[in-house]
């Protein structure tokens, strides 16, 4: 760190500049290739997901903010009050539930069950008939609404659960890859009240999860550098579950940090913690 003055204020400012530069350097390798593809009109079925499915712009992702109470305002905090409270309730409910590791990524398979269309414009590794056979040979136990809502009409009744938009707290569990990816969503929706360091940590974890999510999907992505996790085999199931456990372990402290941030905001604003 370069200190430009002996004054304490200048030291703080210099520290913030250094942290902002480090933050930008950390995320630029993820953001800049996406921006280059966007300018060229190209798409990537794996790497573009965090920029297209989620609504946080690359510019905001690169903009470092320290977090509450050093960024944001009391007015913004008051405006975000319902979202802070709802996020805290969901995070607490998820953290309190035992993690399960037996879904084997079948949600992506259910999204193309008995249809001639694929969602990512890449071929199916086992073809349409082979993909349908995998779905029919397994119990589907997807607990995440934002995955379940993309199931084909033929696949939706095969799911043992019926997660809905308004009952996420009743279903979300910490072993779910999509629940782990959504930590990024929860963090950036509260930015800059939630600081950019935590947003970045959640983003990098979501990036890694997305790669595994698609490797276990029915698509043939080997030519793009994503060798398949063959969840239709016992070995593939073991590989997927092991990666799922590792992601759950990485997600737990990030979820705890988000909970702490929400609790601090609620306490500082004088809202009831319920």
LINKA-V498553 format. One record per residue. N is the residue number from 1. RES is the residue in three letters. PHI is phi as a letter, one per 20 degrees, with the letter a starting at -180 (NA if undefined). BURIAL is # if it has 9 or more other C-alpha atoms within 8 Angstrom, else .. D_FIRST is the distance of its C-alpha to the first C-alpha in Angstrom with 2 decimals. Layout:
n->N res->RES phi->PHI burial->BURIAL d_first->D_FIRST
n->N res->RES phi->PHI burial->BURIAL d_first->D_FIRST
//
This chain:
n->1 res->UNK phi->NA burial->. d_first->0.00
n->2 res->UNK phi->d burial->. d_first->3.82
n->3 res->UNK phi->e burial-># d_first->6.41
n->4 res->UNK phi->e burial->. d_first->9.59
n->5 res->UNK phi->b burial->. d_first->12.07
n->6 res->UNK phi->e burial->. d_first->13.24
n->7 res->UNK phi->f burial->. d_first->14.88
n->8 res->UNK phi->f burial->. d_first->14.19
n->9 res->UNK phi->f burial->. d_first->14.70
n->10 res->UNK phi->f burial-># d_first->12.19
n->11 res->UNK phi->f burial-># d_first->9.50
n->12 res->UNK phi->f burial->. d_first->10.86
n->13 res->UNK phi->f burial->. d_first->11.05
n->14 res->UNK phi->f burial-># d_first->7.51
n->15 res->UNK phi->f burial-># d_first->6.80
n->16 res->UNK phi->f burial->. d_first->9.90
n->17 res->UNK phi->f burial->. d_first->9.17
n->18 res->UNK phi->f burial-># d_first->6.41
n->19 res->UNK phi->f burial-># d_first->9.13
n->20 res->UNK phi->f burial-># d_first->11.78
n->21 res->UNK phi->f burial->. d_first->10.78
n->22 res->UNK phi->f burial->. d_first->10.62
n->23 res->UNK phi->f burial-># d_first->13.85
n->24 res->UNK phi->f burial-># d_first->15.49
n->25 res->UNK phi->f burial->. d_first->14.83
n->26 res->UNK phi->f burial->. d_first->16.28
n->27 res->UNK phi->e burial-># d_first->19.35
n->28 res->UNK phi->g burial-># d_first->20.09
n->29 res->UNK phi->f burial->. d_first->22.16
n->30 res->UNK phi->e burial->. d_first->24.38
n->31 res->UNK phi->f burial-># d_first->24.65
n->32 res->UNK phi->f burial->. d_first->25.11
n->33 res->UNK phi->f burial->. d_first->28.15
n->34 res->UNK phi->f burial-># d_first->29.76
n->35 res->UNK phi->f burial->. d_first->29.44
n->36 res->UNK phi->f burial->. d_first->30.89
n->37 res->UNK phi->f burial-># d_first->33.76
n->38 res->UNK phi->f burial-># d_first->34.39
n->39 res->UNK phi->f burial->. d_first->34.71
n->40 res->UNK phi->e burial->. d_first->37.05
n->41 res->UNK phi->m burial->. d_first->39.08
n->42 res->UNK phi->d burial->. d_first->38.42
n->43 res->UNK phi->c burial->. d_first->38.07
n->44 res->UNK phi->c burial->. d_first->36.73
n->45 res->UNK phi->f burial->. d_first->38.56
n->46 res->UNK phi->d burial->. d_first->35.69
n->47 res->UNK phi->f burial-># d_first->32.34
n->48 res->UNK phi->e burial-># d_first->33.35
n->49 res->UNK phi->g burial-># d_first->34.41
n->50 res->UNK phi->f burial-># d_first->31.27
n->51 res->UNK phi->e burial-># d_first->31.22
n->52 res->UNK phi->d burial->. d_first->34.98
n->53 res->UNK phi->f burial->. d_first->36.25
n->54 res->UNK phi->e burial->. d_first->33.47
n->55 res->UNK phi->d burial->. d_first->32.98
n->56 res->UNK phi->e burial-># d_first->29.23
n->57 res->UNK phi->f burial->. d_first->28.39
n->58 res->UNK phi->g burial->. d_first->25.80
n->59 res->UNK phi->f burial->. d_first->24.26
n->60 res->UNK phi->f burial->. d_first->23.83
n->61 res->UNK phi->f burial-># d_first->22.56
n->62 res->UNK phi->e burial-># d_first->19.69
n->63 res->UNK phi->e burial-># d_first->19.02
n->64 res->UNK phi->f burial-># d_first->16.43
n->65 res->UNK phi->c burial-># d_first->17.82
n->66 res->UNK phi->f burial-># d_first->16.91
n->67 res->UNK phi->o burial-># d_first->20.56
n->68 res->UNK phi->f burial-># d_first->23.24
n->69 res->UNK phi->e burial->. d_first->23.43
n->70 res->UNK phi->e burial->. d_first->20.27
n->71 res->UNK phi->c burial-># d_first->21.56
n->72 res->UNK phi->n burial-># d_first->25.18
n->73 res->UNK phi->b burial->. d_first->27.89
n->74 res->UNK phi->f burial->. d_first->30.86
n->75 res->UNK phi->f burial->. d_first->33.11
n->76 res->UNK phi->f burial->. d_first->31.39
n->77 res->UNK phi->f burial-># d_first->31.49
n->78 res->UNK phi->f burial->. d_first->35.18
n->79 res->UNK phi->f burial->. d_first->35.84
n->80 res->UNK phi->e burial-># d_first->34.27
n->81 res->UNK phi->g burial-># d_first->36.14
n->82 res->UNK phi->f burial->. d_first->38.70
n->83 res->UNK phi->f burial->. d_first->36.16
n->84 res->UNK phi->g burial-># d_first->33.97
n->85 res->UNK phi->f burial-># d_first->37.14
n->86 res->UNK phi->f burial->. d_first->38.52
n->87 res->UNK phi->f burial-># d_first->35.33
n->88 res->UNK phi->f burial-># d_first->35.18
n->89 res->UNK phi->f burial-># d_first->38.84
n->90 res->UNK phi->f burial-># d_first->38.45
n->91 res->UNK phi->f burial-># d_first->35.43
n->92 res->UNK phi->f burial-># d_first->37.24
n->93 res->UNK phi->f burial-># d_first->40.41
n->94 res->UNK phi->f burial-># d_first->38.76
n->95 res->UNK phi->f burial-># d_first->36.98
n->96 res->UNK phi->e burial->. d_first->40.30
n->97 res->UNK phi->e burial->. d_first->42.25
n->98 res->UNK phi->f burial->. d_first->42.66
n->99 res->UNK phi->f burial-># d_first->41.11
n->100 res->UNK phi->d burial-># d_first->43.72
n->101 res->UNK phi->c burial-># d_first->43.38
n->102 res->UNK phi->c burial->. d_first->46.72
n->103 res->UNK phi->e burial-># d_first->46.30
n->104 res->UNK phi->l burial-># d_first->45.41
n->105 res->UNK phi->m burial-># d_first->43.96
n->106 res->UNK phi->f burial-># d_first->47.42
n->107 res->UNK phi->f burial-># d_first->46.30
n->108 res->UNK phi->f burial-># d_first->45.51
n->109 res->UNK phi->f burial-># d_first->48.94
n->110 res->UNK phi->f burial-># d_first->50.61
n->111 res->UNK phi->f burial-># d_first->49.13
n->112 res->UNK phi->c burial-># d_first->51.24
n->113 res->UNK phi->f burial-># d_first->54.27
n->114 res->UNK phi->l burial->. d_first->57.56
n->115 res->UNK phi->b burial->. d_first->56.10
n->116 res->UNK phi->e burial->. d_first->56.09
n->117 res->UNK phi->d burial->. d_first->52.79
n->118 res->UNK phi->d burial-># d_first->49.32
n->119 res->UNK phi->e burial->. d_first->46.24
n->120 res->UNK phi->c burial->. d_first->43.96
n->121 res->UNK phi->l burial->. d_first->46.36
n->122 res->UNK phi->c burial->. d_first->46.21
n->123 res->UNK phi->f burial->. d_first->49.19
n->124 res->UNK phi->e burial-># d_first->50.00
n->125 res->UNK phi->f burial->. d_first->49.76
n->126 res->UNK phi->d burial->. d_first->53.12
n->127 res->UNK phi->m burial->. d_first->54.73
n->128 res->UNK phi->f burial-># d_first->55.96
n->129 res->UNK phi->f burial->. d_first->58.74
n->130 res->UNK phi->f burial->. d_first->56.61
n->131 res->UNK phi->f burial-># d_first->53.90
n->132 res->UNK phi->f burial-># d_first->56.57
n->133 res->UNK phi->f burial->. d_first->57.96
n->134 res->UNK phi->f burial-># d_first->54.63
n->135 res->UNK phi->g burial-># d_first->54.37
n->136 res->UNK phi->f burial->. d_first->57.97
n->137 res->UNK phi->e burial->. d_first->57.60
n->138 res->UNK phi->c burial->. d_first->54.86
n->139 res->UNK phi->e burial-># d_first->54.40
n->140 res->UNK phi->e burial-># d_first->51.70
n->141 res->UNK phi->c burial-># d_first->49.74
n->142 res->UNK phi->f burial-># d_first->47.02
n->143 res->UNK phi->d burial-># d_first->45.64
n->144 res->UNK phi->d burial-># d_first->43.25
n->145 res->UNK phi->g burial-># d_first->44.81
n->146 res->UNK phi->f burial->. d_first->42.58
n->147 res->UNK phi->e burial-># d_first->43.71
n->148 res->UNK phi->f burial-># d_first->47.28
n->149 res->UNK phi->f burial->. d_first->47.85
n->150 res->UNK phi->e burial->. d_first->47.60
n->151 res->UNK phi->f burial-># d_first->50.31
n->152 res->UNK phi->f burial-># d_first->53.38
n->153 res->UNK phi->g burial->. d_first->56.45
n->154 res->UNK phi->f burial-># d_first->58.02
n->155 res->UNK phi->e burial-># d_first->55.07
n->156 res->UNK phi->g burial-># d_first->54.33
n->157 res->UNK phi->f burial->. d_first->57.43
n->158 res->UNK phi->f burial->. d_first->56.48
n->159 res->UNK phi->f burial-># d_first->53.41
n->160 res->UNK phi->f burial-># d_first->54.23
n->161 res->UNK phi->d burial->. d_first->52.01
n->162 res->UNK phi->c burial->. d_first->52.11
n->163 res->UNK phi->f burial-># d_first->48.62
n->164 res->UNK phi->d burial->. d_first->48.67
n->165 res->UNK phi->f burial->. d_first->46.28
n->166 res->UNK phi->d burial->. d_first->46.94
n->167 res->UNK phi->c burial->. d_first->47.10
n->168 res->UNK phi->g burial-># d_first->43.74
n->169 res->UNK phi->f burial-># d_first->43.31
n->170 res->UNK phi->e burial->. d_first->46.55
n->171 res->UNK phi->c burial-># d_first->45.49
n->172 res->UNK phi->f burial-># d_first->41.73
n->173 res->UNK phi->c burial-># d_first->40.79
n->174 res->UNK phi->f burial-># d_first->37.54
n->175 res->UNK phi->e burial-># d_first->38.85
n->176 res->UNK phi->f burial-># d_first->39.29
n->177 res->UNK phi->f burial-># d_first->36.97
n->178 res->UNK phi->f burial->. d_first->37.23
n->179 res->UNK phi->f burial-># d_first->36.45
n->180 res->UNK phi->f burial-># d_first->33.26
n->181 res->UNK phi->g burial-># d_first->32.40
n->182 res->UNK phi->f burial-># d_first->33.21
n->183 res->UNK phi->g burial-># d_first->30.35
n->184 res->UNK phi->f burial-># d_first->28.35
n->185 res->UNK phi->f burial-># d_first->31.02
n->186 res->UNK phi->f burial-># d_first->30.98
n->187 res->UNK phi->f burial-># d_first->27.22
n->188 res->UNK phi->f burial-># d_first->27.10
n->189 res->UNK phi->f burial->. d_first->30.30
n->190 res->UNK phi->d burial-># d_first->28.64
n->191 res->UNK phi->f burial-># d_first->25.39
n->192 res->UNK phi->e burial-># d_first->23.64
n->193 res->UNK phi->f burial-># d_first->25.11
n->194 res->UNK phi->e burial-># d_first->23.90
n->195 res->UNK phi->f burial-># d_first->20.20
n->196 res->UNK phi->f burial-># d_first->18.99
n->197 res->UNK phi->f burial-># d_first->17.41
n->198 res->UNK phi->f burial-># d_first->20.96
n->199 res->UNK phi->g burial-># d_first->22.55
n->200 res->UNK phi->f burial-># d_first->20.60
n->201 res->UNK phi->f burial-># d_first->21.58
n->202 res->UNK phi->f burial-># d_first->25.14
n->203 res->UNK phi->f burial-># d_first->25.13
n->204 res->UNK phi->f burial->. d_first->24.21
n->205 res->UNK phi->f burial-># d_first->26.87
n->206 res->UNK phi->f burial-># d_first->29.35
n->207 res->UNK phi->f burial-># d_first->28.77
n->208 res->UNK phi->f burial->. d_first->29.71
n->209 res->UNK phi->f burial-># d_first->32.63
n->210 res->UNK phi->g burial-># d_first->33.93
n->211 res->UNK phi->f burial-># d_first->34.22
n->212 res->UNK phi->f burial-># d_first->36.32
n->213 res->UNK phi->g burial-># d_first->38.27
n->214 res->UNK phi->e burial-># d_first->39.39
n->215 res->UNK phi->f burial-># d_first->40.05
n->216 res->UNK phi->e burial-># d_first->42.46
n->217 res->UNK phi->f burial-># d_first->44.01
n->218 res->UNK phi->f burial-># d_first->47.29
n->219 res->UNK phi->e burial-># d_first->45.80
n->220 res->UNK phi->e burial-># d_first->45.76
n->221 res->UNK phi->d burial-># d_first->42.14
n->222 res->UNK phi->g burial->. d_first->42.25
n->223 res->UNK phi->f burial->. d_first->42.16
n->224 res->UNK phi->e burial->. d_first->38.77
n->225 res->UNK phi->n burial->. d_first->37.34
n->226 res->UNK phi->c burial-># d_first->38.18
n->227 res->UNK phi->f burial->. d_first->40.84
n->228 res->UNK phi->f burial-># d_first->43.03
n->229 res->UNK phi->e burial-># d_first->43.07
n->230 res->UNK phi->e burial-># d_first->46.85
n->231 res->UNK phi->f burial-># d_first->47.27
n->232 res->UNK phi->f burial->. d_first->51.03
n->233 res->UNK phi->d burial->. d_first->51.18
n->234 res->UNK phi->g burial->. d_first->50.74
n->235 res->UNK phi->f burial->. d_first->47.98
n->236 res->UNK phi->f burial-># d_first->46.12
n->237 res->UNK phi->f burial-># d_first->46.48
n->238 res->UNK phi->f burial->. d_first->45.04
n->239 res->UNK phi->f burial-># d_first->42.04
n->240 res->UNK phi->f burial-># d_first->41.43
n->241 res->UNK phi->f burial-># d_first->41.80
n->242 res->UNK phi->f burial->. d_first->39.40
n->243 res->UNK phi->f burial-># d_first->36.69
n->244 res->UNK phi->g burial-># d_first->37.55
n->245 res->UNK phi->f burial-># d_first->37.08
n->246 res->UNK phi->f burial->. d_first->33.68
n->247 res->UNK phi->f burial-># d_first->32.54
n->248 res->UNK phi->f burial-># d_first->34.03
n->249 res->UNK phi->f burial->. d_first->32.04
n->250 res->UNK phi->f burial-># d_first->28.75
n->251 res->UNK phi->f burial-># d_first->29.83
n->252 res->UNK phi->g burial-># d_first->30.84
n->253 res->UNK phi->f burial->. d_first->27.48
n->254 res->UNK phi->f burial-># d_first->26.40
n->255 res->UNK phi->f burial-># d_first->29.75
n->256 res->UNK phi->f burial->. d_first->29.26
n->257 res->UNK phi->f burial-># d_first->25.92
n->258 res->UNK phi->f burial-># d_first->27.71
n->259 res->UNK phi->f burial-># d_first->30.58
n->260 res->UNK phi->f burial->. d_first->28.42
n->261 res->UNK phi->f burial-># d_first->26.84
n->262 res->UNK phi->f burial-># d_first->30.36
n->263 res->UNK phi->f burial-># d_first->31.75
n->264 res->UNK phi->f burial->. d_first->29.18
n->265 res->UNK phi->f burial-># d_first->29.95
n->266 res->UNK phi->f burial-># d_first->33.63
n->267 res->UNK phi->f burial-># d_first->33.44
n->268 res->UNK phi->f burial->. d_first->31.52
n->269 res->UNK phi->e burial-># d_first->34.00
n->270 res->UNK phi->m burial->. d_first->36.94
n->271 res->UNK phi->e burial->. d_first->38.46
n->272 res->UNK phi->f burial->. d_first->40.75
n->273 res->UNK phi->e burial->. d_first->39.19
n->274 res->UNK phi->b burial->. d_first->41.88
//
